[in-house]
Amino acid sequence: MNSSPIRVMFFCLGNICRSPLAEALFRYHVEEQSLTDRFEIDSSGTGSYHVGAPPDPGSVRVARERMGLDISGQRAQQLSPDHLRAFHYLVAMDRSNLRNAKRLTGASQANLVLLRDFEPHDGRGGDVPDPWGGGPDHFEKVYDIVHRCTREFLDYLCQQERL
């Protein structure tokens, strides 16, 4: 059995709304299955707009209210070619950012996936909508999508990686 952790990077545009939620919810699912030592989890954005900034207050609120998770300590970073080489799975929140990541040096089709490819309901292969500027109900919708898709993604990885 390989003891090195499986490295998973979630990414969106600015790394303040969707990908911080995905990082936190995936980590929650990993911890729930007692697999913490098997994963290294992070998030980033394809744009540099918010580097160093904390998550959007809407994401912080919904993570706290819905799951009791505190994501306020996360800080936005930009997806880099080094990330593409270092992480086993890079998970895009939407097709636009997936295209942006594919343009970076070091990108491999094999390790870039779309989160909603793991959608158990209608919407498979679609985008996780950007809630930025949309109000509280937009963050609630994103939370629901990300929660169920990160759970399905972990199930997929457990099967693929034989965990």
N, C-alpha and C positions, 0 to 999 in steps of 0.2 A: 504494500500500500504506500502510495506517495504521501509523504508527510508535509510537503510544502503547501502553503495555502493557495486556494483558488482565488485569483484576484479579479474582482468585479468592479467596473466603473460605470456608474449611471451618468448620463449627460443630457443637457438640454441647451438652451441658448445662453442664458445668463448665470445659471447655477444658483438661483435664489428662490425658485418656486417649485418646479416639478422634480428635478433631480435630487434636491435635498430631502424631499419626501420619500422618493424612491430609495435613497441610501438608508434612511431611517427605518422604513417599513421592511425592506429586505433584511436589514440587520435584526429587526424584531423577529421576523420569521426564522432566521438562522438561529438566533438565541433560543427561540421556542422549541426548536428541534435539537438543541444541545450540540450545534455544529460550529460554534464560535471559533474554535481553533482551526477549522478547515477553510475559513474564508478571510480575505482582506477586502474591505468594502470602502468605496470612496465615490465622490461625485464631482462633476465639473461642468463647464459650459463651453460651447464652441466660440462664443464671443467674449471679449475682454471687458465688457461694460461694467461689471460689478465685482471685479477681482478684489478680494479682501473683505467684501461686504457680508453681513449675516443674511440668513434667509429672509424672504419677504414676511412681514408680520402675519399675512394670511396663512402662509404655510406653517409658521410657528404656532399660530392659534389652532388650526385644524389638527395638527399632530398632537398637541397637548390635549385638546378637548376630546378627540375621538379615540386616542390610544394612550394618553398619558406620557407621550414621548416629548422630550425637550431637545429640539434641534437648534436652539438659539446659539449654541457654541460653534456650529459649522461656519466655515468661511468659504466664499466663492473662489474658485480657481478656474483657469482656462485650460481646456483640453489641449494637450500637446502631443507632438510626435512621440515623445518619450512614453507617455501614457499608452499610446497605441501599441508600443512594443512591450511594455511591462505588464499590461493587464491581459488576462486570458479571455475575458468577456467584456465588451464595451456595449452598453445598452442605451440606445437612443430613445428619447421621449417622442420624437416625431421624425417624419421622413426628410424634412428640410435639414435638420441637424445631422441626420444620418449621412446625407449627401455631403454636407460640409466636412464631416469627419473622414469620409472616403477620399477627400482631396488632400488630406494631410500626409506627409511623407511617413511611411511606415505602416500605413493602413492595410489591413488584411481583410478581405471579404469574410474570412472564416470567423473572425472574432467580433465582428460588428453585427449587432442584432437590434431589432425594434421591440420595445417593451410590449406593445400590443400584439406582437406575434404570439404572445402567451395569454391572450384574452380568452377567457372561458365563455364569454357571452358574445353577443353581436358586437362587431367592431374590430374583429381580428384583423391585424395588419394596418390598422388605422393609427391616427395620431393621438397622443395624450394632449388635449387642448391646453394652451398656455393660459393660466388663470390671471396673469398679471394685469392689474387694472380693471378686472371684471367684477369685483365684489365677492362677498363671502360665499355665495352659492356656487361660484365657479371653483373655489378652492375645495368645497365639499365634493363636487363632481370629480375633480382631479384626484382627491384623496381616495374615493371609491374605486376608480379605475386603477390607480397605482397599487392600492392594497391588494386587490384580487390578482393583478398581473404579476406582482413581485412574488406572491405565494405560488402561483403557477410556474414562474421562472425557477424558483427554488426547487420545486418538484422535478422539473425538467433536468436541472443540474444534478440533483441527487441520482437520477436515473443515468444520465450521461457519464457522470464521474464515479458512479457506483459507491455512493456514500451511504 
